[in-house]
Amino acid sequence: MNKFKALNSVKRIIGSLLFCCLTFPVFANEKTLAELDAAWAEMERAVMSGDFIAYQAAYHEDAVLVSGFSNTSYPIATAMKRWKQGFEDTKAGKVTVSLEFKLSKRFHDETTAHESGMFRYATIDSNGKEDVFIAHLDALFVKKSGKWLMMMEFQKSKASADEWAALK
């Protein structure tokens, strides 16, 4: 009878280990996606509130912007210099800004991620004129000291409002 109990105990232990090993990737995946979603949401918040410092902090210090529009790549710091005035205008209330990301492909592990989709950036000036820009996007992230940082932003090509609406 002791052998039977011991065998059942071993079976339970093996079953528990298998359950943990098989379900851990699911929980890790959900945790990683939640963290990445939070990183995207923080970028949206920073842009819409004109929080330049928070937006800049969302990128790795060596991040690169790749532009399919001008067929170039350059340090994100160069792009930030161009974008800073827009943040200041937003913060001062001179313009109202909205930003939204929609993602279609998400590849990741616990410390790296490649995300594809689109972004929709819109401004409304003091006269009520709205300007909307929608683009296809790829992004590479790394997780450093517990924080997801964008390493590369590839603004691939312009997207239409119909393409935006079709992406769920």
Residue pairs with C-beta under 8 A, 6 or more apart in sequence:
28 110
29 108
32 108
32 109
32 110
32 113
33 106
33 108
35 143
35 148
36 106
36 108
36 113
36 115
36 141
36 148
38 148
39 58
39 141
39 147
39 148
39 150
40 101
40 103
42 54
42 58
43 55
43 58
43 99
43 101
43 150
44 99
44 100
44 101
45 51
45 54
46 52
46 54
46 55
46 58
47 55
47 87
47 90
47 97
47 99
47 121
48 90
48 97
48 98
48 99
49 90
49 91
50 87
50 88
50 89
50 90
50 91
50 92
50 97
51 87
51 91
52 80
52 83
52 84
52 87
52 88
52 91
55 83
55 87
56 80
58 149
58 150
59 76
59 149
59 150
59 151
59 153
60 142
60 144
60 149
60 150
60 151
62 75
62 151
63 75
63 76
63 149
63 150
63 151
63 152
63 153
64 73
64 74
64 75
64 76
64 151
64 152
64 153
65 73
65 74
65 75
65 76
65 78
65 79
65 152
65 153
65 154
65 155
66 72
66 73
66 152
66 153
66 154
66 155
67 73
67 155
68 136
68 154
68 155
68 156
68 157
69 155
69 157
69 158
76 150
76 153
86 95
86 97
86 123
89 95
90 96
90 97
94 125
94 126
95 123
95 124
95 125
95 126
96 123
96 124
97 121
97 122
97 123
97 124
98 120
98 121
98 122
99 119
99 120
99 121
99 122
100 119
100 120
101 117
101 118
101 119
101 137
102 117
102 118
102 119
102 120
102 164
102 167
102 168
103 115
103 116
103 117
104 116
104 117
104 118
104 167
105 114
105 115
105 116
105 117
106 113
106 114
106 115
106 116
107 113
107 114
107 115
108 114
108 115
108 141
110 143
111 142
111 143
112 140
112 141
112 142
112 143
113 139
113 140
113 141
113 142
113 148
114 138
114 139
114 140
114 141
115 138
115 139
115 141
116 136
116 137
116 138
116 139
117 136
117 137
117 167
118 134
118 135
118 136
118 137
118 159
118 163
118 164
118 167
119 134
119 135
119 137
120 132
120 133
120 134
120 164
121 132
121 133
121 134
122 130
122 131
122 132
122 133
123 130
123 131
124 130
124 131
125 131
132 161
133 158
134 158
134 159
134 160
134 161
134 163
134 164
135 155
135 156
135 157
135 158
135 159
136 155
136 156
136 157
136 158
136 159
137 153
137 154
137 155
137 156
138 152
138 153
138 154
138 156
139 150
139 152
139 153
139 154
140 150
140 151
140 152
141 148
141 149
141 150
141 151
142 148
142 149
142 151
143 149
